[in-house]
């Protein structure tokens, strides 16, 4: 990838049970700048959530997630060259933190 490229971050949530009051935190590598920085409530594919973009991560807050599979996407732009570590994505029940899961981190290499 190169400086100026537009990337789409795709997060897939798959749950076997209905869940309430869930927080998803998607950490970004420092070479990625989010395109949409306004926080707002959104409703997509029968899933309502509040999306909040911060300096190092994008946060999603769900009142309820019904069992099933959901896809969340947002765009970032590459703004620096070099080797970077992309952070992990963590999903956790806010009132029962023992229910949690996370992704693997990856290495990102930006040329030019």
Steps between C-alpha positions, in 0.01 A plus 500: 500500500606859443449839664160641406332162448144467628437178693179354633520341844256208523403359840293181514306426818362150541304407812312185596284674762323832543720748684434835669723801573806409295810708423719437194837679487694493171858624543667657193861513387645851522522519120120491465288813523122446520299670225179545702583651839153603614347293777140398443235235551463274195269221396616246240385147418262475800774612737494831685819642650677817606829550313766720660831575326796584724875552440612138524180300456144492374243399761161340443240481779203265464190491720413160355649254251265220394659166419637488149781645289547872436747698289617850601715710267673835508763669283853611588764677294871409508703804609857381583754259356687236695428186701214513750320272743123504467333457835254234603123522492327417828132430560374479857180499701499821703326348803643148479863556394577129514321480162771634272686420181772663292667478161867457416718801430666531158804671353441771238763610248447827313722585204558836333 
